[in-house]
Each structure stands twice: as C-alpha cells, then as structure tokens.
C-alpha cells in the first residue's frame, strides 16, 4: 500500500460552499503481469459480461423470437408473467442478500435458474402439455434473476471510477448483448429454411448448453476485495442496511424503472411474433441485439464525455432518450394501426417473410427498438452510478431497479397473456416511457452533481447500530474516504 496521497477523485466532504475539497485517499499498488490483467477492473467487467452473455443474454434471444420460439405465445407470456412477478419480489431484497453472501456467490446462485428455464422450453417442445412446468420454471428463474442482477449492478458500477462508469456500462452491455446476438444467429441458422412458426429442439439444446457454461464462468471471477480500481482505490463492500428513506430521490426514477422492461412485450410478442414468420423473426431478433451493442456504446460514450460537465452529460442523455422515444413510437404507430389480434392469429399463413415487400422498413423499426432499449438501460444504470460510488449502496439501488422493472414486466406479460388488444399495449408502452423521462428530469436536476459527495453517501456514514454519522466524524474515523477541507 502506498502512503496517503492527495487525490482529485472520490468523495467530497459535502461542504456547503460547493467547491471540491482536496482529500486523502489510501492508494494501493496494482499487481503486474498476468495477475494484474486478471485483477484489472475492466477484465472483471468483461467476465461479468460473459456470465450475462450466456445466461440472461440467451434468455433475451429466446424471448426476442416472440413466444419463446413457440407457435402460440400464451404459455410463454404466462411464464414470463410468473417470472417477473417473483423477480419483482426477490429483487427488492436481493441487495441485502448480495451484501451478505458476496457478489460472486450471489452471481452463481442467480445463474442457476437460466438452464432450468430453457430446459423447460425444450420439455414443452417435446411434450405439449408441459406448460405448467414452464410457468414454474419461470417463477424460479425470477428469484434467481433478482440475485444475479443485484450482484451484477453492484460489480459493474462499483469497479468503475466516477469518470469510467459510462465506459464500463457500455462494455458490459456490449458483451452481454453479444449473447443475444449469438443466440439469435444460432436460431436463424437453424430455422432459415423452416416453414413452421416454431423453433427446433436443437435450438433449445444449444441454448441450454451455453447457459450451463455461463454458470461455470461465475466461479472463475475474482474476489471483489482483491480488485483495485485504476485510480488505486479498492472496491469495498460493507454489509449494512439501506432503505428508501436514506436516499428518497431514487423514488423519482421508479417510473423510468417501471417502463424499462414493459416495452419488451409489445416489441417481442405484439410486433415480432404477431406479424412475422419464424425465419423473419429470427433475423429481426439478430439485428435487434446487434443494435443493442451500438446503442450502449453510443450512450456510454456520451455519458463519459470529458469535454462536458457531468450535469450536462446527464441532461444530454435525457434529451437523446426523449427524442428516440418519439421517433420509434410515431414510426411504430403507423404499423400497429394496420393489424389486430384478430387479423393475425398465431397460426396465420399470412405472416411476413424476409422476401416480402415492405419487410426492410419493418426490420429497420426493430433495429431502432434495439437502439432505444440499450440507450435506456445504459442511461438508467449511469444515473444510479452518479448517485453513489459505494458498491453496497449500488447493490440496493440495482435491487430497486430490477424490482420495479420486473413488476412492470410482469404486468405487461400478463396483459398480453389475457389477450389485451395490441394497440392498448402499444399506447401504454409509449405513455410509460414518456412518463419515466418526465419524472426523472427533476431528479437529474436535484441529485446529479459534478462529483459524488460523501454527504450523500448515507450507507458509508452508517455505523453498526444504524446511526448515520456526520461527514466530520467520518472524516476523523475514515481518512481513507475523505478529509475535511
């Protein structure tokens, strides 16, 4: 460990004059060679990306086909409703579990639900009456997914310094969504000559094997306590409690969280599955997830622009999202008004094929849907990262995010399962996205600062008895975090 050094990144003392304080932070020497490469924060984020590449990435590829690749999307929609209902419940408490068990073990436990879920689709393909098994597998996956995504959010945001959060989110999102790209490519290759509207057993088997590989990758990740950030500071995780009362401004982000998975139902089931045949759905799925990587990198680059102030980056990202929401949904409205559930039943022979006239414009809309999704998720994570640098607090934030997000998804998938009109689901998607941005705007104005202040880090200032200490006392007792001006 090096001596205490004055450093220009980290936490402010939270003094009222608003000027950044000089602070003393304990710096650690990073290892060299292969060990240094393995313990590098970016290496760990890439490994984290590969875990999600193999597990939720392939889950996304399967759902992106519409109906999980089945002819009738009803059972899949009910399974997803069960999944997101338990996800919403479990994710709310997953931050506490992550801080108790540690990120690696939580990540491993979270990954176990994905092979079960994909195996249930294989069972349904072999035994058409296995719908109850699929719904049960969905419910189990919901609990597992809450654990995985809480650990993921804590690690992805905790490994980055303040100036790297957009980059780390973009790298993770690009690697993660490559899983959906690979899955979509596998599906397209195996179904390119298919004349049916469902995928083959071999597609499900390939996905099942890859999700098991994802489980194994979690065991290869480093202990977060041994990872040193690029600025020489350690990633420290404290097993302390946090509640909404410690940072109530996060409530303004709840509508944004609610909308962040709601739109998948319309995109996957009510657009891709509703009007395209299986090979067109597979190609649409492929380009959708390719667009995700582009969208994540573009938004991450914008949010890390050193030439712009942090607040200006926050408002610029918001403006880009606002424009994209209106572009995508005005465009989509002109397609949605031309069909209903009654006009395109699941067994229809009039599904759009890749060789049909007008297909090119419709696949471009799907590409823009993928761009919007990645930009939305990247911006959401970046905003959470701008509110804290403490991995323990970020685990709770990630839990809130996934809980509210999943509650919305459960509602949307259930609405689809009970045959809510396509136009109703489409309009609700549009309205929720706009509302999410409107509610987030005052939070950005009030809460996103040029640097994260220790005054805002209620979790780091909480003692073992649950009392929140003032910044002066923390400065005396924890000089590695901050020193007074």
N, C-alpha and C positions, 0 to 999 in steps of 0.2 A: 504494500500500500504506500502511496506517495504521501508527502506532507500535505497539510491543508493548504489549498490554493484559492485565490480569488478567482471566481468564475462568472461568466456573463450569461449563464443559462441555468435554469432550475426554478426556484421559487423566489418570489418577492417577499418582503417582510410584511406586506399588506399595509404599509404606512399611508396616511391619509393624503399626503401631497401628490401621490400618483407617480412619482419618479421611481425608476427602478433602483433597487438597492444593490450594493456590492455584497456578495455573500460568500461564505466559506463552505465549500463542499468537499467531502472526502473523496479523493480520486484514487482509483485502483488501476494498476498496470494490467493491460490486456495481454493474454497469452499470445505466443507467436507460433508460426508454422501451421501444421495441420490442426493442432489443438485450438489455435487462435481462429482458424477458419470454422471449425465445428462450433465453437462457442460464440461466434460472431452473431449479434442480434439478427442480422438480415438472413443468415443461414437458418436460424431457428424459425424465422417467419416463413421462409420458403418451405421448410419441413412441415410447419403448421399448415401451409397452403396445400401440400401434398396429402396430408391427412384429410382435409376437406375436399380435395380433388377426388379422392377415392370414395368418400362416404357421402356427404351432402351434395357433392358435385354430380355424382351418378344418380342420386335421388332426383336432383333437378333435371337431369337429362331424361329420366323416365317420366317425370311429371310434365316436362315440356312437350312430350309427344301428345299430350291430351289423353285423359283417362288412363294414364299409366300404360299406354300402349294397347288397351283393350278396345273392343268394338263399342260396348256400352260403358259410358263414363260414370254411371250411377254408383256402383260399388266403390270405385276409386275415389269419387267425391266424398262418400260417406267415410271411407278410411282416412282421407285427409282431414275431414271434419273432426274425427276422433283424435287423430294425431295432433292437430293444432289446439284442440281443447286441453289435452293433457300437457302439451308443450307450454301453453299459456300458464297453467297452474305450476308446473315444475320449474319453469324458467324464473318465476318470481322468487323462488327460494334457492336457485342454483348458485347465486353469488356466494351465499353462506357456505354451501357445500364445497364450492371451489376453494374458498379460503381455508376450509377445514381439512380437506383431503389433499390439496395441492393441485396445480393445474395439470400436471402430466397424468396422474391417476384419474382425475375427473374427465380428461380428454379421452382416455382409454375406455372408461365406462360409458361415456357418451357415444363412442363409435360402435359399440356392440349392437345397437338397435338397427343399424342400416342393413347388415346382411339378413337379419330376420325379416325385415320389411320387404326386401327384394325377393327373398326366398318365398314369401307369401304370394307374390305375383306369379312366380313360377308354378306354385301349387294351384293357383286359380286357373292358370293356362292349361294345366293337366286335368284338374278336377273343377269343373264349372260351378260346383256348389260349395267351394271353399271361401266364399265371400266373408263369412263370419271370422275365419282365421285371418284374412287380410285386414279387417277392421280392428281386430285385437292386436295384430302386429303394428298397426298404425298407432294405436293408443300407447303401446310400449315404446315405440320409437319417439313419441312425443316427449316422454320423460327423459329418454337418453339424449335427445336433441337439445333439450334445455341445458343439460350438463355440458355437452360439447360446445355449444355456442357461448356459454358463460366463460368457460376456460379460454376459448378462442379469443373473445373480446379482450379479456384481461391481458393475455400474452401479446396479441398483436399491437395493442395500444401501449402496453407497459414497456415493451422492448425499445420503443422509439423515443428519441429526444423530442422536444417541442417542435423543432424545425423539420423533423423527419416523418411526422405522423401521416401526412398525405401520401408520401412515398411508400411507407410500409403498408398502408391500407391498399394502395394501388397494386403493389407487388403481390400481396396476399390474394387480392381479388382476382388478379390475372391468373395466378397459378390455380386457385380454387376453381375458377370457371373453365379452365382448360379441361378439368374433369368432365364437365358437362359437354364440352366440345368433343372430347374423345368418345364419350358415351353416345352422343348424337351421331358421330361419324360411324361408330360400330352399328348402330341401329339403321342408319342409312344404307351402309354397305350390305347388311343382311336383308334389307327389305326393299332394295331398289327395284327389284323385279316382282315384288309382291302384288297380287291382285286383290288381297283381302284388306280389311281395315284394322288388323291387329298384328302385333309383333310376334316373332317366333320364340320357341323355348330357348334356343341358343343365345338369343339376345339377353334374356334374363339370367342365364347361366354365366355369361361373360361378365355381366354387371355384379353378380354375386361373388365371383372370384375376386374382382377388383376391390370390392368393399372389404373383404377379409384382409387384403393387402394393406388397406388403409388402417385397419385396427393394429396391424403389426408395426406400422411406421410410428405410432404413438409411443411405442416402447423404445424407439431409437432417439427420441428427443432429449435434450439436455435438461438438467435440473435448473429451473429459472434462477435459483440463488447463486449459481455459478456463472451466470451470464453477465458480462459487464458491457454497458452501453458504450457507444462510440465516443461519448464525451468523458468516459472514465468513471461514471457513476453506476452503482449497482441497481439491479431490479429487485426491490424489496417488497415483500408481500406480508402484510400484517393481518392476522385473523381477528379483526374487530368488526363490530356491527355497524351497519349504516341503515338509515330509514329515509323515507321521503322527506321527513322533517329536517334532515341535515342539509338538504340541497333542494328546496321546493321548486326552484326554477325548472327542474327537469320535467315537471308536470306539463309545461307548455310544449314539450316535444312529444307528448303522448299521441296527439292526433297524427303527427308525422310518422310515429312508430306504427300506429294502427293501419295506416294506408300502405305501409311498406311491403306487405305481402298480400294485401287484398286484391291487387290488380292481377296477380297470377291466375286467379280463377277465370277471369274473362279472357286473358291472353291465351292460356293453355287449353281450356275446355270450350269456351264460348266463341273462340275465333279459330285457333289452330285445329282443334279436334272437330269443331262443328262443320267447317266448310271444306276441309282438305282431305284427300285420301292419305293412306299411310306413308307412301314414299314422299309426298309433298310435305306432310307433317314432319317427317324425319329431316328433310332438307331445311325446312323452316327452323326446326329445333337446333340444327347445326349452326346456322348463321346467327340465330338469336344469342347463343352462348359465345360465339366468336365476338359479336358486337359488345358483349359484356366486358371483355378484356380491354377493348378500345375505350369504352365509356369510363371504366375505373381508372385507367391510366390518365385519360384526359382530365377527369375531375381531380384526381390526386395531384397531378402536375399543377393545376390551377391553384389548389388549396395550399401548396407549398411554395408558391412563387415568392422568392426573397425580395423582389422588387416592389411587392405590395405589402402593406401593413396587414397584420393578422385579421383585423376587423374588416378591412376592405376585401380580403380574400373570402371571408365568411359571407359578406353580402353579395359578392360576385358569384359565388357558388349558388346562393339562393336564387339570384336572377336567372342564371342558366337553367336551373331546375324549373322555375316558373315558366320560362319560355318553352322548354321541352314538353312540359305537361300539356300546354295548349296546342302545340304543333301536333303531337301524337294523337290527341283525342279529337281534335277537329277533323283530322285526316281519317281516323278510325270511324267517326260518326257516319261518314258517307258510305262506308261499307256495312256497318251494323244495321242501318235502316233498311237494307235490302233483303234481310233474311230473319227468320224467327225459328224457334224450336220446332214448330210445326212444319215449316217449309224445308228443313234439312234434318230429318230424323237420323239416328245413328246408323241405320242400315241402308241409307240412301245410296243409289248408284250414280248420283249426280255430284259427287264430291269433286273439288277442283284438283287437277293434276298439274305437274310441273310443265307439261307441254301445252296447257290451255292458254288461250288468250286472256290477258289481264292478270296472269299469275305474277309477273315480275313486279308490278306495283304493289301487290299484296304482300309479297315477301319483303319488300323494302319497308313497309309499315312494321313488319315483325322485327326487322333489324333495328328500327328506331325504338321499338318497345324494349329491346335488349339494352340499348344505349341508356335509355331513361332509367331502367331498373338499376344498372350498375352505378350510374351517377347518383341516384337517390340513396342507395345503401352506403356508398363511399362518403357522401356528404354527411349522412346521419352518424356514422362512426367518427368522422373527423370532428363534428360538433361535440360529441361525447368526450373525445380526447382533448378538446380545447377546454373542457370544464375541469379536468383533473390530470395529474401525472402519476397518481398513486394506483398501482395495479390492483390493490384490494378494492378501492372505490370503483375502479373501472369494471371489476368483475360484477359488482352490484348494478352498475349502470347497464352493462351488457345484459344482465338478467332482466332488468326492467324493459329494456329494448325488445328482447326476444319474447318476453311475456306478453306485452301489449301487442306486438306484431303478430304473435300467434293467435291471440284472441280474435283479432281481425280476420286472420286467415281462416280460423275455424268457422266464423260466421259466414264468410264468403263461400267456402266449400259446401257448407250445409245448405245455403241458399241455392246453390247450383244443383245439389242432390235432390231438392224438392221441386226442381224444375221452375225456378223463378225465371221470368222472361229475360232473354238475353239483354234487351235494351235496358231493363231495370238495373241489372248488374253492371252494365257498362256506365250508365249515368252515375251510379253510386261510386264507382271507381274514380271517375273524373272529379266528382264533388269532394271525395275524401282527400285526394291528392292536393287539390287547391286549398282545402281547409287546413291540411297539415302544414303547408307552407305559410299560410296566413298566421296560424298560431305560433309558429316557430320564429317569426320575424321579431316580435318584442323580446323573446328570449335571447336572440342573437345580439340585439341592441344592448340589453342589460347585463348579459352574462359573459359574452366572449370578449376577453381583454387581450392586450398585446402580449401579455405573459401570464401564466397561471400563478396566482397569488397564494401564499401559504394561508392567508386569512380565509380563503375559500375551501381549503383542504380540511374539512371538519373531521374526516376519518383519521388523518395523520395526527390531528391535535386531540384525539380522544384517548384518555387513559384507560387502564384495565377496568376501572369502576364505571366507565361510560360517561365520565365528565369531559367536556370539551375545554381544553386549556387555551389561554390566550396566546397570541403569537410571541409575546415577550418571554413567557415561560418556556415555550417550545424552543425558542432561540437559545435559552440558557441550558436546557436539558438535552437538546438535539442539535449541536452546532454543525453536524453533517448535513442537516437540511437547510438551515438558514442562519444568518447572523443579523442582528439589528443594525440599522444604519447608524 
